[in-house]
Every structure is written in C-alpha cells, then in structure tokens.
C-alpha cells in the first residue's frame, strides 16, 4: 500500500511536470508567432500588409489573454497587446492596456513612455500630481501588488525569525532590527489592505461619450462636450443591471456613462 502511494505520487508529479512543459511550450510558440507577425507589420511596405500583420499579432495576443490570467502575470502580455493596438491606431485600447501593464510594471519606463505617446495622439494630458501622501508611501506606487506581497512575506518572516533570536539572545540591537522589519511588514500590510478595500477602481474610456446626470439616456447631459476616449476616470458604481457606470473625471466632474464606453483597468 505504501509502495502504491509512492508510485501514485511519482505519477502525479510526472504528469504535472509534463503538463507544465506542454503548456509552456504552447504559450512560447504562440508568443513567437505573435512576435513574428508584429515584426512583419513593422517591415511591411503597404498599409494593407501592415494592418493584416498587426491584426494577426493582436489576435494571437488576445487568445493568450483569454486562455491565461495576465492580471497575475508580469504585465508583458498587456504591454504587447497595447503595442499592437497602437500600431493599428486604436489608441484608446492601447492606453487601456498600457495602464493595465503599469499596474504590474509600475517602474517600466517603456510602458510609461508608450502610454504618454498614445495619450498625446489623442491630445490627452493626465500627468499625475505628486502629493505628500505619495512621497511618504512611495512604495505603494513604486511596486506592483505581486511585488508588495513578496516584500510583505519577506519582512514578516524576517521579523519573526529576528524576534525569536532577540528573545533567545536578549540582544538590544537584534531587537531593534527585528522591530524595523516588523514595521516594514506593517507598512506593506497597510498598503495591501488599501489596495484590497479602499483603492479607487480605475477605468479608461474606449469611446467618447457624454456624461449624464443619472443612469439613462433620458436624463440631461452634464456638459456640452463629451468625455474623450482614452481618458482615465474613477469608477464609482455600476447600475441599471450593468448598463450604466457612475464615474468621476480627473477634474472632479461626476456623472453616468454607458457601460459599453468604458473598460476597467
């Protein structure tokens, strides 16, 4: 019975390993195929060839997005999707995916630069203001959620180990170091809690739309000019069975827009 259990465990590990490498190989082939199409688009001599190649690359990237979970990845897939949309001059969708990439790669200068270029194509200026809060809690904005989870785990483990060592050795300096790691773990815990429960939900308009005073076409418009596609806004609520979204723009204007005109970052 014991031998059978060990044999079953070996079979399970082997099957899992084979499945992992098969999946990795399949994803790698799809990425290479998409990259080849993207390069073909850059080298294309006619507009028709260029459009066809970039559409093929985008189609492959979108398939990977559907079959995987890019929100828990490193942001490269979102970045590639954004680049493909940019080359096809679908700038609002490019901006959306660059924002999604930045959530996972907040310090990536390439993503930041491409986002800025895409915004300029739509005459959008959304420079972030540096507040005292952002200066003090810089780590909250400098590191992605997965990175902050890793840092929290490292700080927590270090504080426990050093705390135990401090109790055993009764060393004053070890106690201070353990307290410093404990404080770091606490700060990261607060950052994670803010992300989970308090951080505003961001969205990007993928098509221009007017702001309405309530959820419905029959209500008056908030202003004479529509909110431009590519703009980042804060999502407050989803109403009318998911057909309307309550948002606030960067200048503080509150209103309602159709759900089809926005995508959550």
Backbone bond lengths (Angstrom), bond angles and torsions (degrees), N, CA, C in turn:
res aa  C-N    CA-C-N  psi(-1)  N-CA   C-N-CA  omega(-1)  CA-C   N-CA-C  phi
1 X - - - 1.470 - - 1.517 110.92 -
2 X 1.343 114.21 -39.81 1.456 120.32 179.11 1.521 110.49 -65.28
3 X 1.370 116.02 -42.72 1.457 121.12 179.37 1.523 110.49 -63.03
4 X 1.348 115.60 -40.11 1.459 120.49 179.56 1.523 110.67 -63.32
5 X 1.345 115.63 -38.70 1.468 119.84 178.46 1.513 111.51 -64.75
6 X 1.319 116.76 -42.63 1.470 121.14 179.00 1.516 110.11 -66.52
7 X 1.360 115.80 -42.01 1.467 119.98 178.54 1.529 110.69 -61.69
8 X 1.329 116.36 -42.60 1.473 120.85 178.96 1.518 111.20 -63.11
9 X 1.341 116.59 -39.52 1.467 120.32 178.73 1.517 111.11 -64.90
10 X 1.359 115.88 -41.78 1.469 120.58 178.64 1.523 110.46 -62.30
11 X 1.345 116.33 -43.48 1.464 121.20 179.25 1.528 110.42 -62.56
12 X 1.335 116.08 -42.79 1.466 120.80 -179.43 1.523 111.31 -63.34
13 X 1.340 117.11 -44.52 1.469 121.54 179.50 1.525 110.33 -65.00
14 X 1.336 116.03 -42.26 1.472 120.47 179.78 1.525 110.91 -62.96
15 X 1.348 115.83 -45.70 1.467 120.33 179.85 1.523 110.82 -62.80
16 X 1.327 116.54 -41.15 1.462 120.57 178.31 1.520 112.13 -63.89
17 X 1.331 115.79 -40.41 1.463 120.33 179.19 1.524 111.38 -65.10
18 X 1.341 115.60 -43.82 1.471 120.24 179.19 1.528 110.29 -62.57
19 X 1.335 116.43 -44.22 1.468 120.89 179.29 1.521 111.17 -62.04
20 X 1.332 116.28 -40.38 1.467 120.74 179.28 1.523 110.87 -61.63
21 X 1.324 116.58 -47.79 1.467 119.75 -178.00 1.528 111.35 -69.97
22 X 1.331 117.29 -33.06 1.458 119.85 175.94 1.523 111.15 -64.12
23 X 1.344 115.79 -44.17 1.467 120.75 178.81 1.518 110.96 -64.75
24 X 1.346 115.92 -43.59 1.464 120.32 179.43 1.524 110.92 -62.36
25 X 1.331 116.06 -40.57 1.465 120.64 -179.95 1.521 110.67 -65.65
26 X 1.338 116.25 -42.61 1.464 120.63 179.98 1.525 111.08 -63.75
27 X 1.342 116.21 -45.35 1.466 120.79 179.49 1.525 110.25 -63.88
28 X 1.341 116.19 -40.98 1.462 120.74 179.59 1.520 111.41 -61.97
29 X 1.345 116.56 -41.77 1.467 120.51 178.66 1.520 111.17 -64.18
30 X 1.336 117.05 -40.96 1.462 120.95 179.74 1.531 110.98 -66.24
31 X 1.336 116.04 -39.50 1.460 119.93 178.48 1.521 111.06 -65.27
32 X 1.329 116.12 -42.10 1.468 120.15 178.22 1.533 111.15 -63.59
33 X 1.335 115.17 -40.32 1.461 119.96 178.74 1.524 110.62 -63.24
34 X 1.340 116.05 -44.56 1.462 120.11 179.40 1.523 111.20 -63.90
35 X 1.332 115.83 -40.81 1.470 119.95 179.88 1.526 111.47 -65.63
36 X 1.329 116.25 -39.01 1.469 119.87 177.40 1.532 111.01 -62.43
37 X 1.335 116.38 -42.60 1.463 120.49 177.42 1.525 111.07 -64.95
38 X 1.334 116.29 -37.72 1.465 120.47 179.35 1.532 110.14 -64.65
39 X 1.325 116.33 -45.12 1.460 120.34 177.84 1.532 111.46 -63.29
40 X 1.335 116.20 -37.48 1.468 120.20 177.60 1.520 110.40 -62.59
41 X 1.331 115.84 -36.11 1.457 120.25 177.58 1.518 112.10 -66.06
42 X 1.332 116.53 -38.00 1.465 120.50 178.59 1.528 111.82 -68.42
43 X 1.332 115.87 -30.52 1.465 119.99 -177.82 1.532 113.13 -93.81
44 X 1.325 116.97 -4.98 1.469 120.73 -175.89 1.531 111.20 -61.18
45 X 1.308 115.39 145.52 1.460 121.31 -177.67 1.527 112.90 -97.00
46 X 1.328 116.82 -19.26 1.458 120.15 179.18 1.521 110.06 -120.56
47 X 1.312 116.02 157.49 1.466 121.36 179.76 1.525 110.51 -63.23
48 X 1.327 116.80 -39.71 1.462 120.86 -179.04 1.529 111.32 -63.65
49 X 1.334 117.29 -43.81 1.461 121.48 179.00 1.529 110.54 -65.65
50 X 1.308 115.38 -40.59 1.468 121.09 179.64 1.538 110.60 -61.69
51 X 1.321 115.54 -47.60 1.456 120.55 -178.78 1.524 111.35 -63.82
52 X 1.331 116.30 -41.99 1.465 120.65 -179.79 1.527 111.36 -63.07
53 X 1.321 116.61 -43.79 1.467 120.59 -178.02 1.526 111.64 -66.24
54 X 1.332 116.83 -44.40 1.466 119.35 -179.11 1.533 111.30 -69.56
55 X 1.322 117.62 -32.37 1.460 120.32 175.63 1.522 111.08 -66.23
56 X 1.333 116.98 -37.78 1.466 120.65 176.54 1.526 110.58 -64.36
57 X 1.338 116.22 -43.32 1.469 120.16 178.29 1.524 110.39 -62.11
58 X 1.327 116.06 -44.77 1.466 120.41 -179.22 1.525 110.70 -63.29
59 X 1.321 117.40 -41.38 1.458 121.44 -179.86 1.522 111.32 -60.21
60 X 1.326 116.67 -41.57 1.463 120.87 179.35 1.521 111.13 -68.48
61 X 1.326 116.55 -42.92 1.468 120.09 178.42 1.528 111.05 -62.52
62 X 1.326 117.35 -39.38 1.461 120.98 -179.71 1.527 110.93 -67.89
63 X 1.338 117.41 -35.50 1.460 120.23 175.45 1.528 110.92 -62.46
64 X 1.335 115.02 -41.51 1.470 119.42 177.39 1.520 110.79 -64.86
65 X 1.321 116.47 -36.21 1.460 120.80 179.08 1.527 111.06 -65.42
66 X 1.336 116.22 -36.96 1.462 120.96 -179.47 1.531 112.05 -73.41
67 X 1.323 116.18 -35.32 1.466 120.16 -175.40 1.525 113.38 -89.77
68 X 1.314 117.35 -10.62 1.466 120.84 179.33 1.530 109.88 -122.40
69 X 1.315 116.07 -173.54 1.461 121.18 179.05 1.528 108.61 -121.61
70 X 1.344 117.24 79.47 1.469 119.62 -175.70 1.527 113.53 -64.70
71 X 1.333 117.57 -20.24 1.465 120.34 -179.62 1.528 112.12 -65.62
72 X 1.336 116.85 -21.36 1.468 120.51 177.95 1.524 111.32 -108.01
73 X 1.336 116.64 12.99 1.455 120.91 179.63 1.513 112.42 -94.20
74 X 1.339 115.44 -151.35 1.468 119.74 -177.39 1.531 112.95 -102.96
75 X 1.327 117.34 3.99 1.465 120.62 175.38 1.517 114.89 90.67
76 X 1.339 118.62 -7.61 1.466 120.68 -176.34 1.529 112.19 -66.82
77 X 1.345 116.23 -35.80 1.461 118.97 -179.97 1.524 110.57 -65.17
78 X 1.331 116.96 -43.76 1.471 120.61 176.28 1.527 110.50 -60.22
79 X 1.323 115.57 -39.74 1.468 120.52 179.95 1.523 110.70 -63.06
80 X 1.329 116.74 -43.65 1.461 120.92 179.35 1.525 111.87 -66.95
81 X 1.326 116.46 -39.00 1.466 120.51 176.22 1.522 109.79 -62.78
82 X 1.334 116.10 -43.54 1.460 120.69 178.26 1.521 112.10 -60.94
83 X 1.318 117.18 -42.45 1.473 121.07 178.81 1.524 111.33 -62.97
84 X 1.335 116.15 -39.87 1.467 120.00 179.81 1.530 110.72 -65.19
85 X 1.333 116.14 -44.03 1.468 119.68 177.28 1.529 110.41 -62.93
86 X 1.333 116.34 -38.22 1.469 120.31 -179.91 1.530 110.44 -62.28
87 X 1.321 116.47 -45.09 1.463 120.28 -179.44 1.526 111.58 -64.67
88 X 1.331 116.67 -27.70 1.458 121.30 177.57 1.528 111.94 -88.19
89 X 1.357 115.37 5.24 1.461 123.22 178.19 1.529 112.92 63.55
90 X 1.310 115.90 26.00 1.462 121.23 173.45 1.537 107.49 -97.53
91 X 1.316 114.29 72.16 1.461 121.29 -168.26 1.533 114.62 -64.23
92 X 1.347 120.18 -39.04 1.469 118.19 177.64 1.523 113.15 -58.37
93 X 1.341 116.28 -40.75 1.460 119.85 178.72 1.522 111.00 -70.83
94 X 1.312 116.87 -33.03 1.468 120.37 175.36 1.522 110.15 -63.96
95 X 1.333 116.42 -45.35 1.470 121.38 179.48 1.524 110.65 -60.95
96 X 1.330 116.80 -43.13 1.467 120.90 178.19 1.522 110.98 -56.40
97 X 1.312 116.89 -48.02 1.467 120.30 -176.63 1.523 112.34 -73.62
98 X 1.320 117.91 -29.83 1.470 119.64 174.23 1.531 110.01 -66.61
99 X 1.325 116.87 -39.52 1.469 119.85 176.12 1.529 110.66 -63.27
100 X 1.322 116.36 -40.89 1.463 119.71 177.91 1.532 110.97 -64.42
101 X 1.318 116.18 -38.54 1.466 120.19 178.04 1.529 110.74 -65.28
102 X 1.338 116.28 -39.06 1.468 120.09 -178.78 1.521 112.64 -66.16
103 X 1.323 117.47 -27.29 1.469 119.35 176.38 1.522 110.66 -63.00
104 X 1.326 116.45 -29.36 1.460 121.56 -179.49 1.523 112.88 -102.55
105 X 1.348 116.22 -15.67 1.462 121.82 -179.52 1.540 108.84 -136.30
106 X 1.335 117.58 61.71 1.474 120.39 -172.67 1.524 114.80 -63.73
107 X 1.325 118.02 -18.81 1.461 120.42 -178.41 1.534 112.73 -107.28
108 X 1.329 116.22 10.71 1.461 120.17 -178.22 1.531 109.46 -79.87
109 X 1.320 116.58 111.18 1.469 121.24 -176.78 1.526 112.04 -67.44
110 X 1.345 117.56 -30.17 1.460 120.65 179.67 1.522 110.69 -65.68
111 X 1.328 116.41 -43.54 1.467 120.30 178.84 1.521 109.82 -65.11
112 X 1.326 116.56 -44.37 1.461 121.01 179.77 1.529 111.01 -60.92
113 X 1.320 116.35 -42.96 1.460 120.73 -178.97 1.531 111.53 -66.31
114 X 1.341 116.58 -44.04 1.464 120.09 179.52 1.526 111.53 -65.80
115 X 1.328 116.27 -36.87 1.462 120.16 175.98 1.519 110.66 -61.85
116 X 1.328 116.57 -44.51 1.460 121.42 179.76 1.531 111.28 -62.12
117 X 1.329 116.66 -40.77 1.467 120.74 179.85 1.530 110.69 -65.57
118 X 1.347 116.09 -43.64 1.467 120.46 179.58 1.530 110.90 -63.22
119 X 1.326 116.61 -39.23 1.468 120.17 178.57 1.522 110.75 -65.95
120 X 1.316 117.26 -37.96 1.461 120.71 178.92 1.524 111.22 -65.56
121 X 1.336 116.86 -33.55 1.461 119.88 177.96 1.533 111.48 -62.08
122 X 1.338 115.72 -27.17 1.463 120.15 179.51 1.535 111.80 -104.89
123 X 1.354 115.64 10.99 1.470 121.51 -178.80 1.525 112.25 56.77
124 X 1.325 114.57 42.17 1.465 121.09 179.00 1.515 109.03 -105.44
125 X 1.310 115.39 131.06 1.456 121.15 176.27 1.523 108.37 -122.93
126 X 1.328 115.72 108.54 1.461 120.57 -178.95 1.527 109.76 -131.66
127 X 1.314 116.03 58.65 1.464 121.29 178.99 1.528 109.96 -68.97
128 X 1.318 116.02 134.89 1.456 120.39 -179.62 1.527 110.70 -80.78
129 X 1.312 115.16 134.84 1.470 120.54 177.87 1.529 109.54 -85.43
130 X 1.320 115.39 138.99 1.464 121.41 178.57 1.516 108.48 -91.95
131 X 1.327 116.68 107.94 1.458 122.60 -179.84 1.530 109.85 -97.28
132 X 1.354 117.61 163.36 1.471 120.18 175.84 1.524 112.21 -56.94
133 X 1.347 116.53 -34.95 1.463 120.13 178.67 1.521 110.61 -62.32
134 X 1.331 116.60 -43.07 1.462 120.46 -179.43 1.524 111.71 -68.38
135 X 1.324 116.55 -30.54 1.457 119.47 178.37 1.526 111.02 -70.26
136 X 1.326 116.46 -41.29 1.469 120.63 -178.46 1.529 110.44 -72.27
137 X 1.334 116.04 -46.82 1.461 120.97 -178.49 1.533 110.48 -100.90
138 X 1.326 115.32 49.55 1.464 121.25 -176.95 1.512 111.90 -59.14
139 X 1.346 117.35 -33.82 1.455 121.39 -176.20 1.529 111.86 -63.71
140 X 1.340 116.50 -27.03 1.461 120.01 -179.63 1.530 111.07 -65.28
141 X 1.320 116.19 -31.62 1.457 121.57 -177.74 1.533 112.26 -100.28
142 X 1.327 116.20 -18.62 1.467 120.13 -177.16 1.518 112.71 -86.35
143 X 1.346 117.00 -20.39 1.460 120.36 -177.12 1.527 110.36 -123.01
144 X 1.313 115.82 145.03 1.463 121.14 178.75 1.529 109.53 -73.95
145 X 1.331 116.39 169.50 1.464 120.83 178.71 1.522 112.02 -59.97
146 X 1.339 120.13 -47.49 1.475 118.83 177.42 1.529 112.97 -59.72
147 X 1.340 116.86 -37.77 1.464 120.39 179.28 1.526 110.64 -66.72
148 X 1.333 116.81 -40.44 1.471 120.03 179.34 1.523 111.38 -68.06
149 X 1.322 117.33 -33.37 1.469 120.59 175.03 1.528 110.71 -63.96
150 X 1.321 116.80 -41.97 1.464 121.05 178.91 1.528 111.07 -65.88
151 X 1.336 116.06 -43.01 1.468 119.63 179.74 1.524 110.23 -64.63
152 X 1.338 116.72 -42.19 1.467 120.47 178.05 1.522 111.11 -59.48
153 X 1.342 116.64 -45.58 1.461 120.45 -179.89 1.527 110.84 -62.09
154 X 1.345 117.16 -42.15 1.469 121.17 -179.95 1.522 110.97 -64.66
155 X 1.347 116.59 -44.86 1.468 120.70 179.42 1.526 111.07 -64.63
156 X 1.326 117.01 -41.80 1.462 120.85 -178.17 1.524 111.15 -64.40
157 X 1.340 116.36 -45.54 1.469 120.45 179.24 1.524 110.64 -63.92
158 X 1.347 116.49 -43.35 1.474 120.42 179.86 1.520 111.01 -63.56
159 X 1.336 117.84 -40.63 1.470 120.11 -179.01 1.527 111.30 -66.81
160 X 1.344 117.55 -36.39 1.468 121.15 178.27 1.528 110.86 -67.47
161 X 1.343 115.20 -46.16 1.466 119.01 -179.41 1.526 111.53 -65.11
162 X 1.340 116.25 -45.58 1.465 119.60 -179.45 1.517 111.26 -69.05
163 X 1.347 116.89 -34.82 1.465 120.18 176.67 1.520 111.16 -63.10
164 X 1.319 116.32 -42.85 1.471 120.31 178.21 1.524 110.64 -64.49
165 X 1.353 115.18 -40.62 1.468 119.77 178.84 1.521 111.32 -65.84
166 X 1.335 116.08 -37.09 1.474 119.96 179.96 1.526 111.03 -66.08
167 X 1.335 116.94 -38.94 1.465 120.75 178.39 1.522 110.86 -65.65
168 X 1.344 115.27 -38.79 1.459 119.40 -177.84 1.530 111.68 -73.45
169 X 1.340 117.33 -42.63 1.463 121.13 -176.89 1.519 112.92 -86.88
170 X 1.366 115.38 -23.03 1.467 121.13 -174.61 1.532 111.08 56.67
171 X 1.340 114.46 43.12 1.457 120.80 -179.18 1.524 109.62 -99.14
172 X 1.328 115.80 129.03 1.458 121.54 -175.64 1.523 111.92 -65.15
173 X 1.343 118.04 -40.23 1.464 121.40 -178.21 1.526 111.93 -71.02
174 X 1.317 116.32 -37.41 1.465 119.71 177.34 1.527 110.01 -64.50
175 X 1.335 116.17 -36.68 1.462 120.94 177.30 1.541 110.88 -62.30
176 X 1.332 116.09 -42.04 1.460 120.25 179.40 1.529 112.18 -64.74
177 X 1.335 114.68 -42.31 1.469 119.46 179.52 1.531 109.97 -64.71
178 X 1.343 115.96 -42.29 1.460 120.43 178.80 1.525 110.79 -62.33
179 X 1.341 116.46 -39.22 1.465 121.43 178.47 1.527 110.81 -65.65
180 X 1.339 116.71 -38.16 1.467 120.93 178.77 1.528 110.73 -64.03
181 X 1.336 116.82 -43.96 1.462 120.07 177.64 1.527 111.33 -66.00
182 X 1.330 116.18 -36.53 1.468 120.69 177.99 1.529 110.29 -64.13
183 X 1.334 116.25 -40.95 1.464 120.85 177.68 1.530 110.70 -64.42
184 X 1.335 115.99 -41.47 1.463 119.83 177.29 1.518 111.86 -61.76
185 X 1.335 116.46 -42.05 1.465 120.74 177.76 1.524 110.74 -63.10
186 X 1.333 116.37 -39.35 1.471 120.59 178.93 1.525 111.24 -63.81
187 X 1.337 116.76 -43.24 1.467 120.39 179.26 1.525 111.02 -62.58
188 X 1.330 116.67 -42.15 1.452 120.16 178.29 1.521 111.12 -66.79
189 X 1.326 116.62 -35.87 1.468 120.86 177.92 1.521 110.62 -63.94
190 X 1.317 116.99 -41.96 1.469 121.22 177.28 1.526 110.67 -64.62
191 X 1.333 116.38 -39.44 1.459 120.93 177.90 1.525 110.79 -62.38
192 X 1.330 116.60 -43.61 1.464 121.03 178.75 1.523 111.26 -65.90
193 X 1.337 116.22 -39.24 1.460 120.31 178.09 1.516 112.29 -64.56
194 X 1.346 116.04 -38.27 1.466 120.56 177.76 1.525 110.54 -64.37
195 X 1.328 116.33 -43.18 1.463 120.63 178.49 1.520 110.99 -61.98
196 X 1.320 116.39 -40.20 1.476 121.02 -175.01 1.527 112.33 -75.13
197 X 1.336 118.12 -38.54 1.468 119.46 -169.81 1.530 115.21 -117.43
198 X 1.334 118.72 -24.92 1.460 119.43 -170.62 1.520 115.14 -119.31
199 X 1.323 118.30 -22.77 1.461 120.43 -174.38 1.529 111.08 -64.20
200 X 1.337 117.82 130.82 1.464 120.44 179.27 1.522 111.56 -60.78
201 X 1.325 115.28 146.57 1.468 120.95 177.46 1.522 108.34 -85.17
202 X 1.312 116.52 125.06 1.455 121.00 -179.30 1.514 111.62 -95.35
203 X 1.322 115.61 152.36 1.452 121.24 177.25 1.516 110.05 -145.28
204 X 1.323 116.61 159.75 1.463 122.38 177.51 1.520 108.41 -125.16
205 X 1.319 116.76 131.62 1.457 120.88 176.85 1.523 109.32 -73.80
206 X 1.324 116.53 122.33 1.461 120.62 179.37 1.527 111.40 -93.34
207 X 1.328 116.29 -6.06 1.457 121.10 171.38 1.519 108.72 -153.74
208 X 1.317 116.23 146.96 1.460 120.92 -178.17 1.520 110.39 -64.56
209 X 1.319 116.19 144.84 1.453 121.08 -179.85 1.518 110.45 -157.12
210 X 1.317 115.97 154.30 1.454 121.01 175.25 1.526 109.91 -80.49
211 X 1.317 114.99 152.03 1.453 121.41 172.09 1.528 108.35 -89.06
212 X 1.329 116.00 134.31 1.455 120.68 179.02 1.531 109.89 -113.07
213 X 1.338 115.04 155.69 1.468 120.16 -175.98 1.522 112.84 -75.26
214 X 1.314 116.65 -17.04 1.468 121.28 175.62 1.524 108.43 -152.79
215 X 1.329 115.82 176.30 1.458 121.22 -174.94 1.524 110.64 -80.22
216 X 1.325 116.59 89.22 1.456 120.77 178.47 1.512 111.92 163.56
217 X 1.355 115.99 146.71 1.460 120.30 -179.44 1.527 111.85 -65.90
218 X 1.335 117.32 -22.17 1.455 120.46 -175.49 1.526 113.03 -76.65
219 X 1.322 117.46 -11.45 1.459 120.17 -177.29 1.531 110.92 -86.07
220 X 1.316 115.36 159.35 1.470 121.08 -177.52 1.526 110.64 -69.77
221 X 1.319 114.59 152.53 1.461 120.76 176.68 1.517 109.72 -78.45
222 X 1.311 115.55 147.15 1.464 120.77 -179.83 1.524 110.55 -71.65
223 X 1.322 118.07 -40.86 1.462 122.15 -179.42 1.509 111.47 -139.75
224 X 1.297 115.02 173.12 1.464 119.68 -179.02 1.521 112.97 -80.89
225 X 1.331 116.71 -22.75 1.466 121.25 -178.87 1.529 110.23 -105.20
226 X 1.334 117.13 141.40 1.473 119.72 177.58 1.529 111.48 -74.50
227 X 1.321 114.98 160.95 1.461 120.51 172.14 1.530 106.41 -79.53
228 X 1.323 116.36 126.67 1.459 121.23 -172.45 1.522 112.21 -73.02
229 X 1.315 115.40 146.23 1.459 120.59 175.24 1.526 109.39 -63.75
230 X 1.328 115.62 145.41 1.455 121.22 -177.14 1.512 113.31 94.55
231 X 1.333 117.16 -12.58 1.462 120.60 179.61 1.530 110.50 -72.76
232 X 1.317 115.21 139.83 1.458 120.18 173.61 1.522 108.74 -91.74
233 X 1.327 117.07 134.79 1.455 122.31 -179.32 1.531 109.00 -134.83
234 X 1.323 115.36 171.71 1.458 121.01 176.29 1.523 108.90 -101.99
235 X 1.319 116.34 127.57 1.461 122.05 179.61 1.521 109.25 -90.24
236 X 1.344 115.90 122.73 1.454 120.69 -177.68 1.522 113.09 -100.00
237 X 1.338 116.64 -36.51 1.462 119.16 -176.07 1.530 109.80 -165.45
238 X 1.332 115.69 158.17 1.467 122.67 174.16 1.522 107.39 -118.37
239 X 1.344 116.60 126.75 1.453 121.05 -173.21 1.528 111.80 -127.56
240 X 1.338 114.26 176.99 1.463 122.09 175.81 1.532 111.44 51.19
241 X 1.342 114.27 54.67 1.473 120.28 177.88 1.523 112.64 55.67
242 X 1.318 116.07 38.04 1.455 120.72 176.15 1.504 115.38 80.43
243 X 1.333 118.09 11.15 1.465 121.02 -177.63 1.525 112.85 -91.46
244 X 1.336 116.93 -20.77 1.467 120.75 -177.99 1.519 110.15 -132.57
245 X 1.323 115.43 149.98 1.464 121.74 -177.92 1.528 109.06 -126.61
246 X 1.318 115.56 133.73 1.462 121.40 175.76 1.525 108.13 -91.60
247 X 1.336 116.46 124.51 1.463 120.22 -176.23 1.520 110.86 -132.52
248 X 1.319 114.93 167.27 1.458 121.91 169.97 1.530 106.86 -133.10
249 X 1.319 116.23 130.58 1.459 121.03 -177.91 1.518 110.44 -81.05
250 X 1.325 116.44 174.13 1.463 120.77 -177.53 1.526 112.50 -64.84
251 X 1.345 117.40 -23.71 1.462 119.32 178.00 1.526 112.54 -91.69
252 X 1.352 116.36 8.80 1.456 120.70 175.44 1.513 115.65 89.42
253 X 1.322 118.67 6.36 1.456 121.58 179.77 1.526 110.03 -77.18
254 X 1.331 116.07 129.32 1.462 122.58 -177.68 1.522 109.87 -103.14
255 X 1.333 117.26 139.39 1.454 120.02 178.62 1.512 111.92 -175.45
256 X 1.332 114.83 -174.69 1.456 122.09 -177.06 1.523 109.51 -123.09
257 X 1.332 115.54 141.42 1.464 120.79 179.20 1.524 109.02 -134.99
258 X 1.341 117.94 157.29 1.469 119.97 176.32 1.528 111.04 -64.10
259 X 1.316 115.96 143.78 1.463 120.97 -176.83 1.521 112.10 -61.63
260 X 1.339 117.10 -34.21 1.465 120.85 -176.97 1.519 113.03 -65.39
261 X 1.323 117.54 -16.15 1.455 120.28 -175.74 1.521 113.57 -90.91
262 X 1.337 117.46 0.62 1.470 120.43 -175.21 1.520 110.77 -139.33
263 X 1.318 115.38 150.90 1.470 121.88 172.86 1.523 108.44 -131.28
264 X 1.315 115.50 138.75 1.463 121.04 179.11 1.518 109.47 -75.29
265 X 1.323 116.25 138.86 1.469 121.08 179.77 1.533 109.63 -70.01
